[in-house]
Amino acid sequence: MGEEYVKIKNLSISEKLLNFVNDELLPGTKIKKENFWNGFNKYVHELSPKNKELLENREKLQKKIDEWHKDRKGEKFYIKKYTEFLKKIGYLKKSGPNFKINTKNVDNEISSICGPQLVCPISNERFILNAA
């Protein structure tokens, strides 16, 4: 049995995602369901071309990196040469000036309480059991 989808604006939304957002995520946030889905639809369509462009660039970079490694199979690895290569293809950028990030109003669960770091898909029981 396949996953069910619901049409909202120009999007096909997984029924599971729709129910999660409407029933668990939004209650208590003062965000109306209609406003959320209108905004979500807007940004998905607005950002999709940029996302596609980024994914295409990522694919090009990955091919160059794969070729570099294949061409040097069995050779001694020099980090300086590899770093120069990554800069040349645009994978690494020149460092900018130092900066500091300030945060305010961060929940203790995020800012100071250590928690489990393992992330796995909940749709695969074996992964969850292995993670326990």
C-alpha positions in Angstrom: 0.0 0.0 0.0 1.5 3.3 -1.1 1.7 6.5 0.7 -1.3 8.8 0.3 -0.9 12.4 -0.9 -3.1 15.5 -0.5 -3.2 18.3 -3.1 -2.5 21.7 -1.5 -2.1 24.6 -3.9 0.4 23.3 -6.5 2.0 20.8 -4.1 1.3 17.1 -3.4 1.8 16.7 0.3 2.3 13.4 2.1 -0.7 12.8 4.3 1.7 11.9 7.1 3.5 15.2 6.8 0.2 17.1 6.5 -1.2 15.4 9.7 2.0 16.1 11.6 2.2 19.7 10.6 -1.5 20.4 11.2 -2.0 18.3 14.4 1.4 18.4 16.1 3.6 21.2 14.8 1.2 24.1 14.4 -1.0 23.9 17.5 0.2 26.4 20.1 2.2 28.5 17.6 -0.5 30.9 16.6 0.2 30.1 13.0 -3.0 29.2 11.0 -2.9 26.1 8.9 -3.9 28.1 5.8 -1.1 30.6 6.3 1.5 27.9 6.9 0.6 26.0 3.7 0.3 29.2 1.6 3.8 30.2 2.8 5.2 26.7 2.3 3.8 26.6 -1.3 5.2 30.0 -2.0 8.7 29.2 -0.8 8.9 25.8 -2.4 8.2 27.3 -5.8 10.3 30.4 -5.2 13.4 28.4 -4.1 13.1 25.4 -6.3 15.1 26.9 -9.2 17.9 27.9 -6.9 17.9 24.4 -5.2 18.1 22.8 -8.6 21.0 25.0 -9.6 22.8 24.1 -6.3 22.2 20.4 -6.8 23.5 20.5 -10.4 26.7 22.3 -9.2 27.1 19.8 -6.4 26.9 17.0 -9.0 29.6 18.7 -11.2 31.9 19.1 -8.2 31.4 15.5 -7.1 32.3 14.2 -10.6 35.5 16.3 -10.6 36.4 15.0 -7.1 35.7 11.4 -8.1 37.9 11.8 -11.2 40.7 13.3 -9.2 40.8 10.3 -6.9 40.5 7.8 -9.7 43.4 9.5 -11.6 45.6 9.2 -8.5 44.6 5.7 -7.3 47.5 4.0 -5.6 49.6 7.2 -5.4 50.7 8.8 -2.1 48.2 11.3 -0.8 49.3 14.9 -0.3 46.8 17.1 1.6 48.3 20.3 0.2 47.8 19.2 -3.4 44.3 18.0 -2.6 43.4 21.3 -0.9 44.8 23.3 -3.9 42.6 21.1 -6.2 39.5 21.7 -4.1 40.1 25.5 -4.2 40.7 25.4 -7.9 37.4 23.8 -8.7 35.5 26.0 -6.3 34.8 23.4 -3.6 36.7 25.3 -1.0 36.4 29.1 -0.8 38.9 31.6 0.7 38.2 32.2 4.4 36.5 35.4 5.2 37.1 37.6 8.2 36.6 36.3 11.7 33.1 36.6 13.1 31.2 35.8 16.2 27.7 34.3 16.5 25.5 35.4 19.3 22.4 33.5 20.3 19.5 34.5 22.5 16.4 32.6 23.8 17.8 29.1 23.0 16.1 26.3 24.9 18.2 24.4 27.4 17.6 21.2 25.5 19.6 22.7 22.6 22.1 25.0 24.4 23.3 23.0 27.4 21.9 19.6 27.8 23.7 16.8 26.0 21.6 14.3 24.2 21.8 11.4 21.8 23.5 12.3 18.5 22.4 9.4 16.4 20.0 10.1 13.6 18.2 7.3 11.7 15.1 7.0 9.6 12.1 5.9 11.7 10.7 4.1 8.7 13.2 1.2 9.1 12.8 -0.8 12.3 16.2 -2.4 12.0 18.0 0.9 12.1 16.1 2.0 15.2 16.9 -1.3 17.0 20.5 -1.0 16.1 20.6 2.6 17.3 19.0 1.6 20.7 
